Every structure is written in structure tokens, then in C-alpha cells.
Amino acid sequence: MKIEVPDELHGRISERVEETEFDSVESYVTFVLEEVVKRRPELEDSEAGRDEEREEKVRDNLRSLGYVE
């Protein structure tokens, strides 16, 4: 999968990569994104929780209409 970033941002990241152990902009961006996702696991949990709440509401509505017991 490819993700596009603005040229200016790519240039800034490229400059930063030169000062690190990363060998490419892509490896640096992958690392940064992984770190962001690791630090915010509650976002993934809350998404799952909302899906469960929605399903329960649908079940309750169907139950009240007599479609399920």
C-alpha cells in the first residue's frame, strides 16, 4: 500500500532521516506510525466497544418489534 505525503513534509522527513539510523523515509514513517498506534490502544478498544453497543441496540430494537426473542 502506498501513502502520499506532501512534498514539503517528505523533504523535512528526508532531512531528519539523514540524522538517524533509518535508511529511508518509508522506514522512518512506518516507525512513527507504529509508535503512534502503540501509544493510543484505547482508540482501537473504543471502536470495538461502539460496535458492540450498536449491535446490542439493534438486537433490542428487533426484540421490541418481535423479530427475535
N, CA, C and O atoms as a CHARMM CRD file, in Angstrom:
* protein
*
  276
    1    1 MET  N      0.84300  -1.16700   0.00000 PROA 1      0.00000
    2    1 MET  CA     0.00000   0.00000   0.00000 PROA 1      0.00000
    3    1 MET  C      0.89300   1.23600   0.00000 PROA 1      0.00000
    4    1 MET  O      1.95400   1.25500   0.62400 PROA 1      0.00000
    5    2 LYS  N      0.45700   2.23400  -0.68900 PROA 2      0.00000
    6    2 LYS  CA     1.22300   3.47000  -0.73400 PROA 2      0.00000
    7    2 LYS  C      0.40900   4.58500  -0.09300 PROA 2      0.00000
    8    2 LYS  O     -0.81100   4.65700  -0.24500 PROA 2      0.00000
    9    3 ILE  N      1.11100   5.44800   0.62200 PROA 3      0.00000
   10    3 ILE  CA     0.50600   6.61500   1.23700 PROA 3      0.00000
   11    3 ILE  C      1.26800   7.82700   0.74000 PROA 3      0.00000
   12    3 ILE  O      2.49800   7.86100   0.77600 PROA 3      0.00000
   13    4 GLU  N      0.53200   8.81100   0.28000 PROA 4      0.00000
   14    4 GLU  CA     1.18100  10.01500  -0.22600 PROA 4      0.00000
   15    4 GLU  C      1.30100  11.04700   0.88300 PROA 4      0.00000
   16    4 GLU  O      0.39300  11.21400   1.69800 PROA 4      0.00000
   17    5 VAL  N      2.43400  11.73500   0.90200 PROA 5      0.00000
   18    5 VAL  CA     2.63200  12.85400   1.81400 PROA 5      0.00000
   19    5 VAL  C      3.02700  14.06500   0.97500 PROA 5      0.00000
   20    5 VAL  O      3.62400  13.91900  -0.09100 PROA 5      0.00000
   21    6 PRO  N      2.69400  15.24800   1.45300 PROA 6      0.00000
   22    6 PRO  CA     3.06600  16.44100   0.70600 PROA 6      0.00000
   23    6 PRO  C      4.58300  16.52000   0.51500 PROA 6      0.00000
   24    6 PRO  O      5.34700  16.06100   1.36400 PROA 6      0.00000
   25    7 ASP  N      5.00600  17.10200  -0.59600 PROA 7      0.00000
   26    7 ASP  CA     6.43300  17.20800  -0.91200 PROA 7      0.00000
   27    7 ASP  C      7.21700  17.89100   0.20000 PROA 7      0.00000
   28    7 ASP  O      8.31800  17.46100   0.54500 PROA 7      0.00000
   29    8 GLU  N      6.64500  18.96200   0.76300 PROA 8      0.00000
   30    8 GLU  CA     7.35200  19.68600   1.83100 PROA 8      0.00000
   31    8 GLU  C      7.61000  18.77400   3.02600 PROA 8      0.00000
   32    8 GLU  O      8.71100  18.76800   3.57600 PROA 8      0.00000
   33    9 LEU  N      6.61100  18.01100   3.42800 PROA 9      0.00000
   34    9 LEU  CA     6.76000  17.09900   4.55500 PROA 9      0.00000
   35    9 LEU  C      7.76300  16.01000   4.23300 PROA 9      0.00000
   36    9 LEU  O      8.58600  15.65500   5.07800 PROA 9      0.00000
   37   10 HSD  N      7.70600  15.48100   3.03700 PROA 10     0.00000
   38   10 HSD  CA     8.66200  14.44900   2.62600 PROA 10     0.00000
   39   10 HSD  C     10.08500  14.99300   2.72700 PROA 10     0.00000
   40   10 HSD  O     10.98800  14.29500   3.18800 PROA 10     0.00000
   41   11 GLY  N     10.28300  16.23000   2.29700 PROA 11     0.00000
   42   11 GLY  CA    11.60200  16.84200   2.38100 PROA 11     0.00000
   43   11 GLY  C     12.07300  16.99300   3.80900 PROA 11     0.00000
   44   11 GLY  O     13.23400  16.72500   4.11600 PROA 11     0.00000
   45   12 ARG  N     11.17800  17.42100   4.68700 PROA 12     0.00000
   46   12 ARG  CA    11.55200  17.57800   6.10000 PROA 12     0.00000
   47   12 ARG  C     11.89000  16.23500   6.73000 PROA 12     0.00000
   48   12 ARG  O     12.84300  16.12800   7.50200 PROA 12     0.00000
   49   13 ILE  N     11.11600  15.22100   6.40500 PROA 13     0.00000
   50   13 ILE  CA    11.39300  13.88900   6.94000 PROA 13     0.00000
   51   13 ILE  C     12.72000  13.37700   6.38900 PROA 13     0.00000
   52   13 ILE  O     13.51100  12.78500   7.12200 PROA 13     0.00000
   53   14 SER  N     12.96000  13.60200   5.11800 PROA 14     0.00000
   54   14 SER  CA    14.20300  13.16200   4.49000 PROA 14     0.00000
   55   14 SER  C     15.41500  13.76500   5.20100 PROA 14     0.00000
   56   14 SER  O     16.40700  13.07500   5.43600 PROA 14     0.00000
   57   15 GLU  N     15.33500  15.04500   5.54100 PROA 15     0.00000
   58   15 GLU  CA    16.41800  15.69100   6.28300 PROA 15     0.00000
   59   15 GLU  C     16.61600  15.04200   7.64300 PROA 15     0.00000
   60   15 GLU  O     17.74700  14.83400   8.08100 PROA 15     0.00000
   61   16 ARG  N     15.52100  14.72500   8.30300 PROA 16     0.00000
   62   16 ARG  CA    15.59900  14.11600   9.62800 PROA 16     0.00000
   63   16 ARG  C     16.19600  12.71000   9.53300 PROA 16     0.00000
   64   16 ARG  O     16.97300  12.30400  10.39700 PROA 16     0.00000
   65   17 VAL  N     15.83300  11.97300   8.48800 PROA 17     0.00000
   66   17 VAL  CA    16.32200  10.60700   8.31300 PROA 17     0.00000
   67   17 VAL  C     17.84900  10.58700   8.22300 PROA 17     0.00000
   68   17 VAL  O     18.49200   9.65600   8.70900 PROA 17     0.00000
   69   18 GLU  N     18.41400  11.59900   7.60900 PROA 18     0.00000
   70   18 GLU  CA    19.87200  11.66700   7.47100 PROA 18     0.00000
   71   18 GLU  C     20.58200  11.68500   8.81800 PROA 18     0.00000
   72   18 GLU  O     21.74900  11.30500   8.91300 PROA 18     0.00000
   73   19 GLU  N     19.88200  12.12500   9.85700 PROA 19     0.00000
   74   19 GLU  CA    20.46400  12.21700  11.19000 PROA 19     0.00000
   75   19 GLU  C     20.12500  11.01700  12.06700 PROA 19     0.00000
   76   19 GLU  O     20.40200  11.03200  13.26600 PROA 19     0.00000
   77   20 THR  N     19.53000   9.98200  11.48600 PROA 20     0.00000
   78   20 THR  CA    19.10300   8.80600  12.25100 PROA 20     0.00000
   79   20 THR  C     19.68500   7.52800  11.66400 PROA 20     0.00000
   80   20 THR  O     20.44000   7.54900  10.69200 PROA 20     0.00000
   81   21 GLU  N     19.31100   6.42400  12.28100 PROA 21     0.00000
   82   21 GLU  CA    19.74200   5.11700  11.78800 PROA 21     0.00000
   83   21 GLU  C     18.81500   4.58100  10.69800 PROA 21     0.00000
   84   21 GLU  O     19.09100   3.52400  10.13000 PROA 21     0.00000
   85   22 PHE  N     17.72200   5.28700  10.39400 PROA 22     0.00000
   86   22 PHE  CA    16.79400   4.83600   9.36600 PROA 22     0.00000
   87   22 PHE  C     17.43400   4.98800   7.99400 PROA 22     0.00000
   88   22 PHE  O     18.19900   5.91800   7.74000 PROA 22     0.00000
   89   23 ASP  N     17.09600   4.04000   7.11100 PROA 23     0.00000
   90   23 ASP  CA    17.71100   4.07000   5.78300 PROA 23     0.00000
   91   23 ASP  C     16.80900   4.67000   4.70500 PROA 23     0.00000
   92   23 ASP  O     17.22000   4.80300   3.55300 PROA 23     0.00000
   93   24 SER  N     15.57300   5.03500   5.08300 PROA 24     0.00000
   94   24 SER  CA    14.67500   5.63300   4.10000 PROA 24     0.00000
   95   24 SER  C     13.55700   6.38600   4.79700 PROA 24     0.00000
   96   24 SER  O     13.28500   6.17700   5.98000 PROA 24     0.00000
   97   25 VAL  N     12.92200   7.25800   4.04700 PROA 25     0.00000
   98   25 VAL  CA    11.75200   7.97800   4.55900 PROA 25     0.00000
   99   25 VAL  C     10.66100   6.97300   4.90900 PROA 25     0.00000
  100   25 VAL  O      9.98200   7.12000   5.92400 PROA 25     0.00000
  101   26 GLU  N     10.49200   5.95500   4.07300 PROA 26     0.00000
  102   26 GLU  CA     9.44600   4.96100   4.30600 PROA 26     0.00000
  103   26 GLU  C      9.63300   4.22700   5.63200 PROA 26     0.00000
  104   26 GLU  O      8.66900   4.02800   6.37100 PROA 26     0.00000
  105   27 SER  N     10.86800   3.82200   5.93600 PROA 27     0.00000
  106   27 SER  CA    11.09800   3.10200   7.19100 PROA 27     0.00000
  107   27 SER  C     10.87900   4.02100   8.39000 PROA 27     0.00000
  108   27 SER  O     10.38600   3.57900   9.42800 PROA 27     0.00000
  109   28 TYR  N     11.24100   5.28800   8.25500 PROA 28     0.00000
  110   28 TYR  CA    11.02600   6.25200   9.33500 PROA 28     0.00000
  111   28 TYR  C      9.53000   6.47300   9.57200 PROA 28     0.00000
  112   28 TYR  O      9.06800   6.44200  10.71300 PROA 28     0.00000
  113   29 VAL  N      8.78000   6.69300   8.49900 PROA 29     0.00000
  114   29 VAL  CA     7.34100   6.93800   8.61900 PROA 29     0.00000
  115   29 VAL  C      6.64200   5.70900   9.19600 PROA 29     0.00000
  116   29 VAL  O      5.74500   5.84700  10.02800 PROA 29     0.00000
  117   30 THR  N      7.03500   4.52300   8.77200 PROA 30     0.00000
  118   30 THR  CA     6.45600   3.29500   9.32500 PROA 30     0.00000
  119   30 THR  C      6.68900   3.22200  10.82000 PROA 30     0.00000
  120   30 THR  O      5.77300   2.90200  11.57800 PROA 30     0.00000
  121   31 PHE  N      7.91600   3.51800  11.25400 PROA 31     0.00000
  122   31 PHE  CA     8.24700   3.50200  12.68200 PROA 31     0.00000
  123   31 PHE  C      7.37100   4.49800  13.44500 PROA 31     0.00000
  124   31 PHE  O      6.80100   4.16100  14.48200 PROA 31     0.00000
  125   32 VAL  N      7.26700   5.71000  12.93400 PROA 32     0.00000
  126   32 VAL  CA     6.48800   6.74200  13.61700 PROA 32     0.00000
  127   32 VAL  C      5.02400   6.33300  13.73600 PROA 32     0.00000
  128   32 VAL  O      4.42000   6.49500  14.79600 PROA 32     0.00000
  129   33 LEU  N      4.45800   5.81000  12.67100 PROA 33     0.00000
  130   33 LEU  CA     3.06500   5.38200  12.71400 PROA 33     0.00000
  131   33 LEU  C      2.85200   4.23600  13.70000 PROA 33     0.00000
  132   33 LEU  O      1.85400   4.21200  14.42000 PROA 33     0.00000
  133   34 GLU  N      3.78400   3.29200  13.73300 PROA 34     0.00000
  134   34 GLU  CA     3.67300   2.18900  14.69000 PROA 34     0.00000
  135   34 GLU  C      3.70700   2.71900  16.12300 PROA 34     0.00000
  136   34 GLU  O      2.96300   2.23800  16.97800 PROA 34     0.00000
  137   35 GLU  N      4.55400   3.69400  16.38700 PROA 35     0.00000
  138   35 GLU  CA     4.65000   4.27500  17.72500 PROA 35     0.00000
  139   35 GLU  C      3.35000   4.97800  18.10800 PROA 35     0.00000
  140   35 GLU  O      2.88500   4.85000  19.24100 PROA 35     0.00000
  141   36 VAL  N      2.77300   5.70500  17.18600 PROA 36     0.00000
  142   36 VAL  CA     1.51500   6.39800  17.46100 PROA 36     0.00000
  143   36 VAL  C      0.42100   5.39200  17.79100 PROA 36     0.00000
  144   36 VAL  O     -0.33300   5.58300  18.74600 PROA 36     0.00000
  145   37 VAL  N      0.33200   4.33400  17.01600 PROA 37     0.00000
  146   37 VAL  CA    -0.70300   3.32300  17.25100 PROA 37     0.00000
  147   37 VAL  C     -0.48300   2.62800  18.59400 PROA 37     0.00000
  148   37 VAL  O     -1.44600   2.35900  19.31300 PROA 37     0.00000
  149   38 LYS  N      0.75800   2.33900  18.93700 PROA 38     0.00000
  150   38 LYS  CA     1.06800   1.69400  20.22000 PROA 38     0.00000
  151   38 LYS  C      0.65600   2.56500  21.39900 PROA 38     0.00000
  152   38 LYS  O      0.19600   2.05200  22.41900 PROA 38     0.00000
  153   39 ARG  N      0.81500   3.86200  21.26800 PROA 39     0.00000
  154   39 ARG  CA     0.53400   4.77500  22.37500 PROA 39     0.00000
  155   39 ARG  C     -0.94500   5.05700  22.55100 PROA 39     0.00000
  156   39 ARG  O     -1.34700   5.58100  23.59000 PROA 39     0.00000
  157   40 ARG  N     -1.75600   4.72700  21.57700 PROA 40     0.00000
  158   40 ARG  CA    -3.18600   5.01700  21.65200 PROA 40     0.00000
  159   40 ARG  C     -4.03500   3.76000  21.46600 PROA 40     0.00000
  160   40 ARG  O     -4.94600   3.75900  20.63800 PROA 40     0.00000
  161   41 PRO  N     -3.75700   2.68600  22.21900 PROA 41     0.00000
  162   41 PRO  CA    -4.54300   1.46100  22.02900 PROA 41     0.00000
  163   41 PRO  C     -6.00700   1.63800  22.42000 PROA 41     0.00000
  164   41 PRO  O     -6.87000   0.89300  21.95600 PROA 41     0.00000
  165   42 GLU  N     -6.28600   2.62000  23.27000 PROA 42     0.00000
  166   42 GLU  CA    -7.67300   2.83000  23.68900 PROA 42     0.00000
  167   42 GLU  C     -8.56100   3.21700  22.51500 PROA 42     0.00000
  168   42 GLU  O     -9.77100   2.99600  22.56100 PROA 42     0.00000
  169   43 LEU  N     -7.98900   3.78300  21.47600 PROA 43     0.00000
  170   43 LEU  CA    -8.78700   4.11800  20.29900 PROA 43     0.00000
  171   43 LEU  C     -9.32400   2.85400  19.64500 PROA 43     0.00000
  172   43 LEU  O    -10.48500   2.80200  19.24000 PROA 43     0.00000
  173   44 GLU  N     -8.48100   1.84600  19.54400 PROA 44     0.00000
  174   44 GLU  CA    -8.93200   0.58400  18.95200 PROA 44     0.00000
  175   44 GLU  C     -9.98200  -0.07300  19.83200 PROA 44     0.00000
  176   44 GLU  O    -10.97400  -0.60000  19.32700 PROA 44     0.00000
  177   45 ASP  N     -9.77100  -0.04600  21.16000 PROA 45     0.00000
  178   45 ASP  CA   -10.72400  -0.65200  22.08200 PROA 45     0.00000
  179   45 ASP  C    -12.06200   0.07000  22.05200 PROA 45     0.00000
  180   45 ASP  O    -13.11300  -0.57000  22.10200 PROA 45     0.00000
  181   46 SER  N    -12.03300   1.40800  21.97200 PROA 46     0.00000
  182   46 SER  CA   -13.28400   2.14300  21.97700 PROA 46     0.00000
  183   46 SER  C    -14.06600   1.89900  20.69800 PROA 46     0.00000
  184   46 SER  O    -15.29700   1.88400  20.72300 PROA 46     0.00000
  185   47 GLU  N    -13.37700   1.70800  19.58300 PROA 47     0.00000
  186   47 GLU  CA   -14.05500   1.39600  18.31900 PROA 47     0.00000
  187   47 GLU  C    -14.80800   0.07800  18.45600 PROA 47     0.00000
  188   47 GLU  O    -15.96600  -0.02500  18.05100 PROA 47     0.00000
  189   48 ALA  N    -14.15500  -0.92300  19.02400 PROA 48     0.00000
  190   48 ALA  CA   -14.78900  -2.23300  19.20000 PROA 48     0.00000
  191   48 ALA  C    -15.97500  -2.11400  20.14600 PROA 48     0.00000
  192   48 ALA  O    -17.01500  -2.73500  19.92600 PROA 48     0.00000
  193   49 GLY  N    -15.81900  -1.32200  21.19200 PROA 49     0.00000
  194   49 GLY  CA   -16.90000  -1.12800  22.14900 PROA 49     0.00000
  195   49 GLY  C    -18.12000  -0.49500  21.50700 PROA 49     0.00000
  196   49 GLY  O    -19.25200  -0.87400  21.80800 PROA 49     0.00000
  197   50 ARG  N    -17.89600   0.46600  20.62800 PROA 50     0.00000
  198   50 ARG  CA   -19.00600   1.12400  19.94500 PROA 50     0.00000
  199   50 ARG  C    -19.72800   0.15900  19.03100 PROA 50     0.00000
  200   50 ARG  O    -20.95300   0.20300  18.92500 PROA 50     0.00000
  201   51 ASP  N    -18.98300  -0.71400  18.36800 PROA 51     0.00000
  202   51 ASP  CA   -19.62000  -1.71100  17.50100 PROA 51     0.00000
  203   51 ASP  C    -20.50800  -2.63800  18.31900 PROA 51     0.00000
  204   51 ASP  O    -21.61300  -2.97500  17.89600 PROA 51     0.00000
  205   52 GLU  N    -20.02900  -3.05100  19.49000 PROA 52     0.00000
  206   52 GLU  CA   -20.81800  -3.93000  20.34400 PROA 52     0.00000
  207   52 GLU  C    -22.07600  -3.22200  20.83600 PROA 52     0.00000
  208   52 GLU  O    -23.14800  -3.82200  20.90300 PROA 52     0.00000
  209   53 GLU  N    -21.93700  -1.93800  21.17900 PROA 53     0.00000
  210   53 GLU  CA   -23.10400  -1.17200  21.62300 PROA 53     0.00000
  211   53 GLU  C    -24.13500  -1.06400  20.51200 PROA 53     0.00000
  212   53 GLU  O    -25.33200  -1.21700  20.75400 PROA 53     0.00000
  213   54 ARG  N    -23.67700  -0.80400  19.30100 PROA 54     0.00000
  214   54 ARG  CA   -24.59200  -0.70300  18.16100 PROA 54     0.00000
  215   54 ARG  C    -25.32900  -2.01700  17.93400 PROA 54     0.00000
  216   54 ARG  O    -26.53900  -2.02700  17.70800 PROA 54     0.00000
  217   55 GLU  N    -24.59200  -3.12900  17.99500 PROA 55     0.00000
  218   55 GLU  CA   -25.21000  -4.43800  17.79600 PROA 55     0.00000
  219   55 GLU  C    -26.26000  -4.70600  18.86500 PROA 55     0.00000
  220   55 GLU  O    -27.33000  -5.23700  18.56600 PROA 55     0.00000
  221   56 GLU  N    -25.96300  -4.34600  20.09800 PROA 56     0.00000
  222   56 GLU  CA   -26.91300  -4.57200  21.18500 PROA 56     0.00000
  223   56 GLU  C    -28.17400  -3.73100  20.98100 PROA 56     0.00000
  224   56 GLU  O    -29.28100  -4.20400  21.23600 PROA 56     0.00000
  225   57 LYS  N    -28.01200  -2.49600  20.52500 PROA 57     0.00000
  226   57 LYS  CA   -29.17100  -1.64800  20.25500 PROA 57     0.00000
  227   57 LYS  C    -30.03200  -2.23600  19.14300 PROA 57     0.00000
  228   57 LYS  O    -31.26000  -2.22100  19.22600 PROA 57     0.00000
  229   58 VAL  N    -29.38300  -2.75300  18.10600 PROA 58     0.00000
  230   58 VAL  CA   -30.12900  -3.38000  17.01500 PROA 58     0.00000
  231   58 VAL  C    -30.89300  -4.58700  17.53600 PROA 58     0.00000
  232   58 VAL  O    -32.06500  -4.77200  17.20800 PROA 58     0.00000
  233   59 ARG  N    -30.22600  -5.42000  18.35700 PROA 59     0.00000
  234   59 ARG  CA   -30.90500  -6.59000  18.92400 PROA 59     0.00000
  235   59 ARG  C    -32.10600  -6.17000  19.76500 PROA 59     0.00000
  236   59 ARG  O    -33.17700  -6.76900  19.67400 PROA 59     0.00000
  237   60 ASP  N    -31.91600  -5.12000  20.59900 PROA 60     0.00000
  238   60 ASP  CA   -33.01500  -4.63500  21.43700 PROA 60     0.00000
  239   60 ASP  C    -34.18400  -4.16300  20.58000 PROA 60     0.00000
  240   60 ASP  O    -35.34100  -4.46000  20.87700 PROA 60     0.00000
  241   61 ASN  N    -33.87600  -3.42900  19.51900 PROA 61     0.00000
  242   61 ASN  CA   -34.94000  -2.94900  18.62300 PROA 61     0.00000
  243   61 ASN  C    -35.67100  -4.10800  17.96400 PROA 61     0.00000
  244   61 ASN  O    -36.90100  -4.11300  17.90500 PROA 61     0.00000
  245   62 LEU  N    -34.93000  -5.08800  17.47100 PROA 62     0.00000
  246   62 LEU  CA   -35.55400  -6.25200  16.84900 PROA 62     0.00000
  247   62 LEU  C    -36.39000  -7.02500  17.86200 PROA 62     0.00000
  248   62 LEU  O    -37.46900  -7.51800  17.53200 PROA 62     0.00000
  249   63 ARG  N    -35.90000  -7.13300  19.08700 PROA 63     0.00000
  250   63 ARG  CA   -36.62300  -7.82900  20.14000 PROA 63     0.00000
  251   63 ARG  C    -37.94000  -7.09400  20.44100 PROA 63     0.00000
  252   63 ARG  O    -38.99100  -7.72000  20.58200 PROA 63     0.00000
  253   64 SER  N    -37.86700  -5.75400  20.53500 PROA 64     0.00000
  254   64 SER  CA   -39.08300  -4.97600  20.84400 PROA 64     0.00000
  255   64 SER  C    -40.11000  -5.05500  19.72400 PROA 64     0.00000
  256   64 SER  O    -41.30700  -4.90000  19.96700 PROA 64     0.00000
  257   65 LEU  N    -39.65400  -5.29300  18.50400 PROA 65     0.00000
  258   65 LEU  CA   -40.55700  -5.42000  17.36300 PROA 65     0.00000
  259   65 LEU  C    -41.06000  -6.85300  17.17900 PROA 65     0.00000
  260   65 LEU  O    -41.90900  -7.12000  16.32900 PROA 65     0.00000
  261   66 GLY  N    -40.52300  -7.76800  17.98700 PROA 66     0.00000
  262   66 GLY  CA   -40.97100  -9.14900  17.92400 PROA 66     0.00000
  263   66 GLY  C    -40.26700 -10.00900  16.90500 PROA 66     0.00000
  264   66 GLY  O    -40.71700 -11.11800  16.61900 PROA 66     0.00000
  265   67 TYR  N    -39.17700  -9.52900  16.35000 PROA 67     0.00000
  266   67 TYR  CA   -38.44600 -10.30300  15.35500 PROA 67     0.00000
  267   67 TYR  C    -37.50600 -11.34300  15.97700 PROA 67     0.00000
  268   67 TYR  O    -37.21800 -12.36800  15.35800 PROA 67     0.00000
  269   68 VAL  N    -37.03800 -11.08400  17.17600 PROA 68     0.00000
  270   68 VAL  CA   -36.19400 -12.04600  17.89000 PROA 68     0.00000
  271   68 VAL  C    -36.66300 -12.15400  19.32800 PROA 68     0.00000
  272   68 VAL  O    -37.30400 -11.24900  19.86200 PROA 68     0.00000
  273   69 GLU  N    -36.32900 -13.28300  19.94400 PROA 69     0.00000
  274   69 GLU  CA   -36.73500 -13.48700  21.34200 PROA 69     0.00000
  275   69 GLU  C    -35.64500 -13.12400  22.29000 PROA 69     0.00000
  276   69 GLU  O    -35.82000 -13.23600  23.50400 PROA 69     0.00000
